[in-house]
Amino acid sequence: MKVIESLKVKEKVYIEKLENGLTVMIIPKKDVKQKYVIWGTKYGSNDSKFVVPGENEPIEVPQGVAHFLEHKMFEQENGTNSLDTLTSLGVNANAYTTNDHTAYLFKGIDNFYEALDELMDYVQHPYFTDENVEKEKGIIGQEIMMYDDSPQWRLYMNTLTAMYHNHPIKIDTAGSIETISHIDKDVLYKCYNTFYNPSNMIFVACGDFVPEEFLEEIKKRLIDTKGNGEIKRIYPEEPEEIVKKREEKQMQVSVPFYCIGLKLKPAANNEEMVKRQIANQIILDILCGKSSKLYNKLYDAGTLFAPPDLEDEEHKDYAFIMMSGVTPDPDKVYKEITNEIETLKAEGIEKSDFERIKKNTYGEYVREYEDVETMGRNFLADAIKGINNFDYLEAIESINLEYTEQILKDLFNEDKMVLSIIK
């Protein structure tokens, strides 16, 4: 097995690519009681148009199929539900769908290998019928309506639709009631057989494992499936410009919700993606984090009640920043933040602020290695992008004040910013 070690946190990850194409990543944590496994496929809500390996013509499936598949994977032909089975074994099991991957996971101490049997069995044995697909449409339809009634979710989605013209990142992960009405068992099997092939999947385990021994446990639970080659994913071209500056919606809220979105040009490569993400996090903390001058000014004035939630998303084909929260005056928050950006550009970032926030950012990365669940989930999400999670620890040393100020000038431009409001 290939071994990658980070001396900074004294952690190792053992990586093996099996003959069927499955990538296995094992992170041993000696004497830790909890064990965590997560099995992900590089298939998310963005992947609605693609070319199946071995075919020539692209196909397009309804929006929401990846999420629909995640729901249906637990149902078994014998009438049982694998999520219930895992819960009865005393483990904490779950699954989720994002824009670029779907994952199935559990964490526990007792009955670990019985739970592993169940996880690896249901992920490899889908069971779709006309009846159970139709039944699921009603369940997912209720979930879609629930999210439509959530001010936080609508704020997030409205920010994306204000920034993106064509990219599927602006589409709800679950699709819509109209799009899921076109999903049938044939569509589900088509997408399962395309994207749930081992060559498109990554298995991550974190806990007190002997890597070579646990690798054999995984191998003996795999069914005999051959890799199916590269899947060609087709995304529409996306202009660099935003769609509109402002998006407002009225909902049942006592105080307005705001979200400032900043549309970024994707990084040129993975190395730049990692460095830029660290720099962006430092900039956001200096700009309006808990210890920033601007936040304390707005807090004292009663304009903000808590530091903004700060999000930085970096992917190969899209990237954005969001700053969100609640305020009685969203326009004032937007104006103050854009003014502060221009001030930082003109006057530069104070070196003492930069050094302090950089150390704090490094500390936040290090703390993530204390928990098996956080480690497992992060290693999977980064591996989906082609990044090793240790890369952040290595890159942070190379982030200096000059580079950070250059990122501020290059990326934090008001013509790429939008303001989304829930009144």
C-alpha beads as a LAMMPS data file, in Angstrom:
LAMMPS data file: protein, C-alpha beads

423 atoms
422 bonds

1 atom types
1 bond types

-500.0 500.0 xlo xhi
-500.0 500.0 ylo yhi
-500.0 500.0 zlo zhi

Masses

1 110.0

Atoms # bond

1 1 1 0.000 0.000 0.000
2 1 1 1.125 3.534 -0.709
3 1 1 1.762 5.437 2.540
4 1 1 1.495 9.208 2.861
5 1 1 2.545 10.684 6.187
6 1 1 2.102 14.104 7.732
7 1 1 4.765 14.731 10.337
8 1 1 2.941 17.883 11.429
9 1 1 0.021 15.920 12.908
10 1 1 1.774 12.540 13.143
11 1 1 -0.843 10.838 10.974
12 1 1 -0.576 8.418 8.051
13 1 1 -2.956 7.399 5.298
14 1 1 -2.528 4.042 3.535
15 1 1 -3.813 4.033 -0.045
16 1 1 -4.435 1.082 -2.336
17 1 1 -6.037 1.046 -5.783
18 1 1 -7.543 -2.408 -6.272
19 1 1 -7.678 -4.347 -9.532
20 1 1 -11.344 -3.410 -10.007
21 1 1 -10.417 0.288 -9.741
22 1 1 -11.696 0.933 -6.199
23 1 1 -9.500 3.326 -4.210
24 1 1 -9.179 2.375 -0.541
25 1 1 -7.832 4.859 2.027
26 1 1 -7.144 3.651 5.584
27 1 1 -6.169 6.082 8.362
28 1 1 -5.049 4.159 11.457
29 1 1 -5.799 5.810 14.844
30 1 1 -4.246 3.580 17.485
31 1 1 -6.213 3.078 20.730
32 1 1 -9.207 5.113 19.487
33 1 1 -12.411 3.226 20.306
34 1 1 -14.649 4.640 17.576
35 1 1 -14.314 3.320 14.040
36 1 1 -15.636 5.238 11.043
37 1 1 -16.076 4.083 7.446
38 1 1 -17.442 6.040 4.508
39 1 1 -17.924 4.731 0.961
40 1 1 -18.364 7.389 -1.673
41 1 1 -19.023 7.535 -5.377
42 1 1 -18.006 10.430 -7.618
43 1 1 -21.615 11.117 -8.481
44 1 1 -23.568 14.140 -7.310
45 1 1 -26.402 16.415 -8.299
46 1 1 -24.244 18.160 -10.938
47 1 1 -23.954 14.967 -12.997
48 1 1 -27.150 14.929 -15.045
49 1 1 -25.548 14.779 -18.488
50 1 1 -22.813 12.260 -19.277
51 1 1 -21.477 9.635 -21.651
52 1 1 -21.558 6.078 -20.327
53 1 1 -18.191 4.268 -20.697
54 1 1 -18.246 2.208 -23.880
55 1 1 -20.928 4.376 -25.504
56 1 1 -20.634 7.393 -27.787
57 1 1 -23.802 9.420 -27.351
58 1 1 -24.427 11.547 -24.242
59 1 1 -27.529 10.929 -22.156
60 1 1 -29.343 13.353 -19.880
61 1 1 -31.299 12.194 -16.836
62 1 1 -33.775 14.164 -14.676
63 1 1 -32.377 16.481 -12.025
64 1 1 -32.324 14.855 -8.594
65 1 1 -31.429 11.294 -9.616
66 1 1 -28.248 11.117 -7.487
67 1 1 -30.213 12.063 -4.352
68 1 1 -33.088 9.749 -5.310
69 1 1 -30.621 6.866 -5.694
70 1 1 -29.187 7.554 -2.242
71 1 1 -32.676 7.219 -0.735
72 1 1 -33.448 3.988 -2.565
73 1 1 -30.192 2.169 -1.822
74 1 1 -31.300 1.200 1.705
75 1 1 -34.378 -0.758 0.585
76 1 1 -33.692 -4.492 0.206
77 1 1 -35.436 -7.183 -1.806
78 1 1 -36.266 -9.183 1.348
79 1 1 -38.321 -6.270 2.679
80 1 1 -35.761 -4.961 5.166
81 1 1 -34.243 -1.510 5.321
82 1 1 -30.462 -1.429 5.725
83 1 1 -30.541 1.797 7.722
84 1 1 -32.785 0.072 10.285
85 1 1 -30.492 -2.970 10.283
86 1 1 -27.427 -0.833 10.952
87 1 1 -29.194 1.089 13.714
88 1 1 -30.215 -2.187 15.392
89 1 1 -26.512 -3.138 15.463
90 1 1 -25.802 -0.054 17.580
91 1 1 -23.903 1.988 14.995
92 1 1 -24.643 5.511 13.830
93 1 1 -25.348 5.153 10.094
94 1 1 -26.244 7.717 7.465
95 1 1 -25.868 8.772 3.825
96 1 1 -25.754 12.073 1.979
97 1 1 -25.618 13.581 -1.508
98 1 1 -23.646 16.677 -2.508
99 1 1 -23.009 18.373 -5.819
100 1 1 -20.065 16.104 -6.654
101 1 1 -20.441 12.889 -4.627
102 1 1 -22.756 10.534 -2.762
103 1 1 -21.609 8.734 0.397
104 1 1 -22.747 5.906 2.697
105 1 1 -21.262 5.691 6.163
106 1 1 -21.417 4.500 9.735
107 1 1 -19.565 5.033 13.008
108 1 1 -19.500 2.701 15.970
109 1 1 -17.654 0.586 18.505
110 1 1 -19.557 -2.697 18.874
111 1 1 -20.687 -5.042 16.071
112 1 1 -18.365 -3.243 13.675
113 1 1 -17.795 -6.093 11.213
114 1 1 -21.495 -7.049 11.175
115 1 1 -22.210 -3.424 10.248
116 1 1 -19.482 -3.522 7.602
117 1 1 -21.176 -6.629 6.138
118 1 1 -24.445 -4.710 5.851
119 1 1 -22.905 -1.530 4.428
120 1 1 -20.943 -3.312 1.743
121 1 1 -23.877 -5.571 0.904
122 1 1 -26.528 -2.907 0.347
123 1 1 -24.244 -0.521 -1.568
124 1 1 -23.463 -3.335 -4.026
125 1 1 -27.008 -4.710 -4.374
126 1 1 -29.588 -2.137 -5.504
127 1 1 -33.243 -3.107 -5.598
128 1 1 -35.579 -0.877 -7.623
129 1 1 -39.154 -1.662 -8.662
130 1 1 -41.885 0.412 -10.273
131 1 1 -43.777 0.354 -6.966
132 1 1 -40.968 1.368 -4.615
133 1 1 -39.809 4.119 -6.984
134 1 1 -43.294 5.647 -7.149
135 1 1 -43.615 5.468 -3.362
136 1 1 -40.296 7.271 -2.922
137 1 1 -41.423 10.163 -5.123
138 1 1 -43.965 11.130 -2.492
139 1 1 -41.391 10.956 0.300
140 1 1 -38.799 13.007 -1.567
141 1 1 -41.506 15.420 -2.717
142 1 1 -42.277 16.135 0.954
143 1 1 -38.562 16.696 1.605
144 1 1 -38.333 19.137 -1.303
145 1 1 -41.318 21.119 0.004
146 1 1 -39.796 21.161 3.494
147 1 1 -36.588 22.692 2.148
148 1 1 -38.575 25.173 0.055
149 1 1 -40.101 26.397 3.333
150 1 1 -36.682 26.825 4.967
151 1 1 -35.462 30.469 4.893
152 1 1 -31.811 29.378 5.213
153 1 1 -32.064 26.975 2.264
154 1 1 -33.904 29.440 0.056
155 1 1 -31.327 32.094 0.912
156 1 1 -28.521 29.739 -0.138
157 1 1 -30.197 28.644 -3.384
158 1 1 -31.205 32.199 -4.316
159 1 1 -27.586 33.295 -3.885
160 1 1 -26.458 30.581 -6.284
161 1 1 -29.104 31.440 -8.890
162 1 1 -28.063 35.098 -8.699
163 1 1 -24.443 34.097 -9.408
164 1 1 -24.734 31.241 -11.941
165 1 1 -26.280 31.325 -15.405
166 1 1 -25.996 27.685 -16.517
167 1 1 -23.911 25.602 -14.141
168 1 1 -25.906 22.852 -12.343
169 1 1 -24.515 24.032 -8.981
170 1 1 -27.542 26.358 -8.932
171 1 1 -29.958 23.379 -9.060
172 1 1 -31.372 21.950 -5.845
173 1 1 -29.606 18.697 -4.899
174 1 1 -32.949 16.891 -4.625
175 1 1 -34.252 18.284 -7.914
176 1 1 -37.859 19.481 -8.019
177 1 1 -41.210 17.738 -7.725
178 1 1 -41.538 18.074 -11.503
179 1 1 -38.093 16.627 -12.347
180 1 1 -38.318 13.638 -9.984
181 1 1 -41.680 12.730 -11.552
182 1 1 -39.688 11.555 -14.619
183 1 1 -37.473 9.148 -12.632
184 1 1 -38.161 5.425 -13.052
185 1 1 -36.333 2.220 -12.168
186 1 1 -34.587 2.081 -15.568
187 1 1 -33.069 5.538 -15.001
188 1 1 -31.930 4.503 -11.513
189 1 1 -30.306 1.289 -12.734
190 1 1 -28.639 3.170 -15.613
191 1 1 -27.092 5.700 -13.223
192 1 1 -26.219 3.067 -10.631
193 1 1 -24.408 0.866 -13.168
194 1 1 -22.559 3.905 -14.537
195 1 1 -21.508 5.699 -11.363
196 1 1 -21.479 2.987 -8.674
197 1 1 -18.763 1.061 -10.442
198 1 1 -15.739 0.502 -8.139
199 1 1 -13.473 2.431 -10.521
200 1 1 -15.569 5.532 -9.728
201 1 1 -15.652 4.978 -5.954
202 1 1 -13.484 5.656 -2.893
203 1 1 -13.639 3.782 0.424
204 1 1 -12.224 5.567 3.498
205 1 1 -11.785 4.031 6.957
206 1 1 -10.518 5.797 10.064
207 1 1 -9.934 4.078 13.410
208 1 1 -7.807 1.509 15.218
209 1 1 -7.051 -0.612 12.134
210 1 1 -4.059 -2.588 10.962
211 1 1 -4.184 -1.295 7.356
212 1 1 -3.099 -4.485 5.578
213 1 1 -5.512 -6.618 7.606
214 1 1 -8.454 -4.275 7.145
215 1 1 -7.785 -4.052 3.415
216 1 1 -8.325 -7.828 3.243
217 1 1 -11.631 -7.417 5.125
218 1 1 -12.771 -4.979 2.453
219 1 1 -11.602 -7.185 -0.416
220 1 1 -13.470 -10.264 0.762
221 1 1 -16.730 -8.298 0.946
222 1 1 -16.471 -6.952 -2.606
223 1 1 -18.448 -8.626 -5.353
224 1 1 -16.638 -9.505 -8.581
225 1 1 -17.024 -6.351 -10.680
226 1 1 -14.657 -4.968 -13.281
227 1 1 -13.804 -1.309 -13.702
228 1 1 -15.802 0.385 -16.429
229 1 1 -13.457 3.171 -17.538
230 1 1 -13.744 6.937 -17.411
231 1 1 -17.156 8.596 -17.324
232 1 1 -17.359 11.714 -19.469
233 1 1 -19.369 14.364 -17.612
234 1 1 -20.846 17.207 -19.633
235 1 1 -21.405 20.632 -18.082
236 1 1 -22.669 23.752 -19.856
237 1 1 -20.325 26.690 -20.372
238 1 1 -20.553 29.238 -17.582
239 1 1 -19.794 32.951 -18.106
240 1 1 -17.552 34.642 -15.543
241 1 1 -20.175 37.344 -14.980
242 1 1 -22.938 37.074 -12.372
243 1 1 -26.621 36.866 -13.341
244 1 1 -27.849 39.778 -11.200
245 1 1 -26.713 41.820 -8.238
246 1 1 -29.710 41.293 -5.983
247 1 1 -32.297 38.630 -5.144
248 1 1 -35.093 39.175 -2.604
249 1 1 -37.803 36.872 -1.301
250 1 1 -40.426 37.276 1.404
251 1 1 -40.919 34.475 3.938
252 1 1 -42.013 34.062 7.558
253 1 1 -38.958 35.483 9.348
254 1 1 -38.752 37.897 12.274
255 1 1 -35.413 39.419 11.178
256 1 1 -34.119 39.545 7.589
257 1 1 -31.626 36.915 6.461
258 1 1 -28.770 38.049 4.211
259 1 1 -26.161 36.289 2.095
260 1 1 -23.370 38.001 0.167
261 1 1 -22.109 35.737 -2.593
262 1 1 -18.849 36.170 -4.479
263 1 1 -18.482 34.246 -7.743
264 1 1 -14.909 33.115 -8.368
265 1 1 -13.102 31.842 -11.424
266 1 1 -12.079 28.217 -10.709
267 1 1 -8.443 27.644 -9.779
268 1 1 -6.072 26.535 -12.542
269 1 1 -5.033 23.307 -10.781
270 1 1 -5.325 21.390 -7.513
271 1 1 -2.234 22.960 -5.967
272 1 1 -3.601 26.436 -6.601
273 1 1 -7.028 25.330 -5.345
274 1 1 -5.551 24.315 -1.989
275 1 1 -3.463 27.469 -1.575
276 1 1 -6.303 29.734 -2.638
277 1 1 -8.757 28.126 -0.233
278 1 1 -6.399 28.759 2.696
279 1 1 -5.840 32.371 1.606
280 1 1 -9.583 32.930 1.196
281 1 1 -10.237 31.630 4.709
282 1 1 -7.621 33.987 6.130
283 1 1 -9.054 36.943 4.198
284 1 1 -12.637 36.209 5.291
285 1 1 -11.594 35.981 8.941
286 1 1 -9.691 39.276 8.731
287 1 1 -12.559 40.896 6.833
288 1 1 -15.540 40.003 9.011
289 1 1 -14.625 37.177 11.409
290 1 1 -15.329 37.203 15.136
291 1 1 -12.184 39.182 16.009
292 1 1 -12.354 41.599 13.047
293 1 1 -12.730 45.354 13.467
294 1 1 -15.673 45.414 11.063
295 1 1 -17.680 42.749 12.894
296 1 1 -17.192 44.425 16.258
297 1 1 -18.214 47.769 14.766
298 1 1 -21.419 46.282 13.295
299 1 1 -22.133 44.332 16.488
300 1 1 -21.822 47.469 18.656
301 1 1 -24.163 49.295 16.263
302 1 1 -26.784 46.512 16.497
303 1 1 -26.435 45.739 12.783
304 1 1 -25.063 42.226 13.359
305 1 1 -25.918 39.917 16.254
306 1 1 -23.316 37.242 15.476
307 1 1 -20.308 36.844 13.165
308 1 1 -21.282 35.963 9.576
309 1 1 -21.220 32.316 8.558
310 1 1 -18.307 32.069 6.132
311 1 1 -18.182 29.481 3.346
312 1 1 -15.551 28.955 0.666
313 1 1 -16.254 26.336 -2.025
314 1 1 -13.450 25.385 -4.396
315 1 1 -14.022 22.893 -7.213
316 1 1 -12.504 22.225 -10.628
317 1 1 -15.390 23.790 -12.526
318 1 1 -16.905 26.267 -10.049
319 1 1 -15.888 28.282 -6.998
320 1 1 -17.610 30.788 -4.741
321 1 1 -17.600 32.476 -1.344
322 1 1 -20.618 33.168 0.855
323 1 1 -20.986 35.421 3.915
324 1 1 -24.383 35.065 5.594
325 1 1 -26.402 35.713 8.734
326 1 1 -29.283 37.795 10.073
327 1 1 -29.507 41.567 10.295
328 1 1 -32.164 44.294 10.436
329 1 1 -30.297 46.084 7.613
330 1 1 -28.871 43.800 4.871
331 1 1 -27.946 46.707 2.611
332 1 1 -25.821 48.298 5.324
333 1 1 -23.978 45.006 5.914
334 1 1 -23.318 44.685 2.179
335 1 1 -22.058 48.276 1.935
336 1 1 -19.813 47.951 4.998
337 1 1 -18.262 44.692 3.763
338 1 1 -17.596 46.014 0.247
339 1 1 -16.107 49.201 1.727
340 1 1 -13.865 47.147 4.034
341 1 1 -12.653 45.067 1.077
342 1 1 -11.636 48.231 -0.777
343 1 1 -9.917 49.583 2.341
344 1 1 -7.913 46.369 2.775
345 1 1 -6.938 46.471 -0.895
346 1 1 -5.804 50.103 -0.687
347 1 1 -4.067 50.011 2.706
348 1 1 -3.001 46.381 2.809
349 1 1 -3.558 43.767 5.505
350 1 1 -1.822 44.437 8.819
351 1 1 0.983 41.937 9.267
352 1 1 0.026 41.246 12.891
353 1 1 -3.561 40.435 11.848
354 1 1 -2.318 38.153 9.096
355 1 1 0.059 36.223 11.366
356 1 1 -2.564 35.834 14.083
357 1 1 -5.301 34.608 11.735
358 1 1 -2.908 32.317 9.861
359 1 1 -1.947 30.604 13.136
360 1 1 -5.610 30.266 14.064
361 1 1 -6.406 28.797 10.623
362 1 1 -3.601 26.272 11.019
363 1 1 -4.962 25.341 14.452
364 1 1 -8.419 24.721 12.967
365 1 1 -6.943 22.341 10.393
366 1 1 -5.005 20.475 13.092
367 1 1 -8.094 20.104 15.299
368 1 1 -9.893 18.285 12.493
369 1 1 -7.513 15.339 12.996
370 1 1 -8.833 14.707 16.505
371 1 1 -12.098 13.111 15.334
372 1 1 -12.376 9.964 13.179
373 1 1 -15.621 11.115 11.553
374 1 1 -14.292 14.535 10.564
375 1 1 -11.108 12.967 9.197
376 1 1 -12.906 10.304 7.197
377 1 1 -15.394 12.703 5.689
378 1 1 -12.725 15.291 4.819
379 1 1 -10.384 12.729 3.246
380 1 1 -13.239 11.475 1.059
381 1 1 -14.419 14.940 -0.021
382 1 1 -10.875 15.991 -0.918
383 1 1 -10.071 12.706 -2.676
384 1 1 -13.145 13.236 -4.875
385 1 1 -11.444 16.457 -6.041
386 1 1 -8.095 14.701 -6.483
387 1 1 -6.558 16.267 -3.360
388 1 1 -4.907 14.588 -0.385
389 1 1 -6.160 16.158 2.854
390 1 1 -2.588 16.509 4.170
391 1 1 -1.931 18.956 1.314
392 1 1 -3.553 21.778 3.316
393 1 1 -1.101 21.355 6.196
394 1 1 1.823 21.403 3.780
395 1 1 0.531 24.380 1.798
396 1 1 -0.264 26.664 4.722
397 1 1 3.423 27.352 5.365
398 1 1 3.788 28.752 1.852
399 1 1 0.907 31.205 2.309
400 1 1 2.500 34.593 3.011
401 1 1 1.096 38.094 3.332
402 1 1 2.026 39.053 -0.248
403 1 1 0.195 36.057 -1.740
404 1 1 -2.875 36.677 0.421
405 1 1 -3.046 40.352 -0.582
406 1 1 -2.743 39.348 -4.236
407 1 1 -5.669 36.917 -3.866
408 1 1 -7.669 39.708 -2.211
409 1 1 -7.024 42.011 -5.179
410 1 1 -7.616 39.336 -7.830
411 1 1 -10.757 37.684 -6.486
412 1 1 -12.633 40.003 -4.124
413 1 1 -14.237 42.235 -6.748
414 1 1 -17.635 43.837 -6.261
415 1 1 -18.705 43.240 -9.859
416 1 1 -18.748 39.500 -9.015
417 1 1 -20.718 39.973 -5.773
418 1 1 -24.447 39.452 -5.195
419 1 1 -26.766 40.164 -2.272
420 1 1 -29.537 37.686 -1.460
421 1 1 -32.165 38.661 1.124
422 1 1 -35.034 36.843 2.836
423 1 1 -37.332 39.538 4.223

Bonds

1 1 1 2
2 1 2 3
3 1 3 4
4 1 4 5
5 1 5 6
6 1 6 7
7 1 7 8
8 1 8 9
9 1 9 10
10 1 10 11
11 1 11 12
12 1 12 13
13 1 13 14
14 1 14 15
15 1 15 16
16 1 16 17
17 1 17 18
18 1 18 19
19 1 19 20
20 1 20 21
21 1 21 22
22 1 22 23
23 1 23 24
24 1 24 25
25 1 25 26
26 1 26 27
27 1 27 28
28 1 28 29
29 1 29 30
30 1 30 31
31 1 31 32
32 1 32 33
33 1 33 34
34 1 34 35
35 1 35 36
36 1 36 37
37 1 37 38
38 1 38 39
39 1 39 40
40 1 40 41
41 1 41 42
42 1 42 43
43 1 43 44
44 1 44 45
45 1 45 46
46 1 46 47
47 1 47 48
48 1 48 49
49 1 49 50
50 1 50 51
51 1 51 52
52 1 52 53
53 1 53 54
54 1 54 55
55 1 55 56
56 1 56 57
57 1 57 58
58 1 58 59
59 1 59 60
60 1 60 61
61 1 61 62
62 1 62 63
63 1 63 64
64 1 64 65
65 1 65 66
66 1 66 67
67 1 67 68
68 1 68 69
69 1 69 70
70 1 70 71
71 1 71 72
72 1 72 73
73 1 73 74
74 1 74 75
75 1 75 76
76 1 76 77
77 1 77 78
78 1 78 79
79 1 79 80
80 1 80 81
81 1 81 82
82 1 82 83
83 1 83 84
84 1 84 85
85 1 85 86
86 1 86 87
87 1 87 88
88 1 88 89
89 1 89 90
90 1 90 91
91 1 91 92
92 1 92 93
93 1 93 94
94 1 94 95
95 1 95 96
96 1 96 97
97 1 97 98
98 1 98 99
99 1 99 100
100 1 100 101
101 1 101 102
102 1 102 103
103 1 103 104
104 1 104 105
105 1 105 106
106 1 106 107
107 1 107 108
108 1 108 109
109 1 109 110
110 1 110 111
111 1 111 112
112 1 112 113
113 1 113 114
114 1 114 115
115 1 115 116
116 1 116 117
117 1 117 118
118 1 118 119
119 1 119 120
120 1 120 121
121 1 121 122
122 1 122 123
123 1 123 124
124 1 124 125
125 1 125 126
126 1 126 127
127 1 127 128
128 1 128 129
129 1 129 130
130 1 130 131
131 1 131 132
132 1 132 133
133 1 133 134
134 1 134 135
135 1 135 136
136 1 136 137
137 1 137 138
138 1 138 139
139 1 139 140
140 1 140 141
141 1 141 142
142 1 142 143
143 1 143 144
144 1 144 145
145 1 145 146
146 1 146 147
147 1 147 148
148 1 148 149
149 1 149 150
150 1 150 151
151 1 151 152
152 1 152 153
153 1 153 154
154 1 154 155
155 1 155 156
156 1 156 157
157 1 157 158
158 1 158 159
159 1 159 160
160 1 160 161
161 1 161 162
162 1 162 163
163 1 163 164
164 1 164 165
165 1 165 166
166 1 166 167
167 1 167 168
168 1 168 169
169 1 169 170
170 1 170 171
171 1 171 172
172 1 172 173
173 1 173 174
174 1 174 175
175 1 175 176
176 1 176 177
177 1 177 178
178 1 178 179
179 1 179 180
180 1 180 181
181 1 181 182
182 1 182 183
183 1 183 184
184 1 184 185
185 1 185 186
186 1 186 187
187 1 187 188
188 1 188 189
189 1 189 190
190 1 190 191
191 1 191 192
192 1 192 193
193 1 193 194
194 1 194 195
195 1 195 196
196 1 196 197
197 1 197 198
198 1 198 199
199 1 199 200
200 1 200 201
201 1 201 202
202 1 202 203
203 1 203 204
204 1 204 205
205 1 205 206
206 1 206 207
207 1 207 208
208 1 208 209
209 1 209 210
210 1 210 211
211 1 211 212
212 1 212 213
213 1 213 214
214 1 214 215
215 1 215 216
216 1 216 217
217 1 217 218
218 1 218 219
219 1 219 220
220 1 220 221
221 1 221 222
222 1 222 223
223 1 223 224
224 1 224 225
225 1 225 226
226 1 226 227
227 1 227 228
228 1 228 229
229 1 229 230
230 1 230 231
231 1 231 232
232 1 232 233
233 1 233 234
234 1 234 235
235 1 235 236
236 1 236 237
237 1 237 238
238 1 238 239
239 1 239 240
240 1 240 241
241 1 241 242
242 1 242 243
243 1 243 244
244 1 244 245
245 1 245 246
246 1 246 247
247 1 247 248
248 1 248 249
249 1 249 250
250 1 250 251
251 1 251 252
252 1 252 253
253 1 253 254
254 1 254 255
255 1 255 256
256 1 256 257
257 1 257 258
258 1 258 259
259 1 259 260
260 1 260 261
261 1 261 262
262 1 262 263
263 1 263 264
264 1 264 265
265 1 265 266
266 1 266 267
267 1 267 268
268 1 268 269
269 1 269 270
270 1 270 271
271 1 271 272
272 1 272 273
273 1 273 274
274 1 274 275
275 1 275 276
276 1 276 277
277 1 277 278
278 1 278 279
279 1 279 280
280 1 280 281
281 1 281 282
282 1 282 283
283 1 283 284
284 1 284 285
285 1 285 286
286 1 286 287
287 1 287 288
288 1 288 289
289 1 289 290
290 1 290 291
291 1 291 292
292 1 292 293
293 1 293 294
294 1 294 295
295 1 295 296
296 1 296 297
297 1 297 298
298 1 298 299
299 1 299 300
300 1 300 301
301 1 301 302
302 1 302 303
303 1 303 304
304 1 304 305
305 1 305 306
306 1 306 307
307 1 307 308
308 1 308 309
309 1 309 310
310 1 310 311
311 1 311 312
312 1 312 313
313 1 313 314
314 1 314 315
315 1 315 316
316 1 316 317
317 1 317 318
318 1 318 319
319 1 319 320
320 1 320 321
321 1 321 322
322 1 322 323
323 1 323 324
324 1 324 325
325 1 325 326
326 1 326 327
327 1 327 328
328 1 328 329
329 1 329 330
330 1 330 331
331 1 331 332
332 1 332 333
333 1 333 334
334 1 334 335
335 1 335 336
336 1 336 337
337 1 337 338
338 1 338 339
339 1 339 340
340 1 340 341
341 1 341 342
342 1 342 343
343 1 343 344
344 1 344 345
345 1 345 346
346 1 346 347
347 1 347 348
348 1 348 349
349 1 349 350
350 1 350 351
351 1 351 352
352 1 352 353
353 1 353 354
354 1 354 355
355 1 355 356
356 1 356 357
357 1 357 358
358 1 358 359
359 1 359 360
360 1 360 361
361 1 361 362
362 1 362 363
363 1 363 364
364 1 364 365
365 1 365 366
366 1 366 367
367 1 367 368
368 1 368 369
369 1 369 370
370 1 370 371
371 1 371 372
372 1 372 373
373 1 373 374
374 1 374 375
375 1 375 376
376 1 376 377
377 1 377 378
378 1 378 379
379 1 379 380
380 1 380 381
381 1 381 382
382 1 382 383
383 1 383 384
384 1 384 385
385 1 385 386
386 1 386 387
387 1 387 388
388 1 388 389
389 1 389 390
390 1 390 391
391 1 391 392
392 1 392 393
393 1 393 394
394 1 394 395
395 1 395 396
396 1 396 397
397 1 397 398
398 1 398 399
399 1 399 400
400 1 400 401
401 1 401 402
402 1 402 403
403 1 403 404
404 1 404 405
405 1 405 406
406 1 406 407
407 1 407 408
408 1 408 409
409 1 409 410
410 1 410 411
411 1 411 412
412 1 412 413
413 1 413 414
414 1 414 415
415 1 415 416
416 1 416 417
417 1 417 418
418 1 418 419
419 1 419 420
420 1 420 421
421 1 421 422
422 1 422 423
